[in-house]
Amino acid sequence: MDITEKKIERIIITGSLDEYKKAQTYCRENGFRIIQADPYLTDEEHLSTVTSFRIVAEKDEAQQ
C-alpha cells in the first residue's frame, strides 16, 4: 500500500460581483483550483438580491 501525504492550502475569497473575474484570475494564476463558488447574500433586507460572491479554492503540495 502506498500512502502519499500532501499539504492542502485552502483560501476563501468573498467580494462584490464586480470582483468575481478578478478572484477567478487570482486563483488560476496562483495555482488554486476552485472547488466551490456561490452567490453570497449579505443584504438581510433583500434576501433575493445577490450582491456578492464566495469562492473556496484549494491547492495541494507534496509534503517534504
Secondary structure by P-SEA (a helix, b strand, c coil): cbbbbbbbbbbbbbbcccaaaaaaaaaaaacccccbbbbbbccccccccccbbbbbbbcccccc
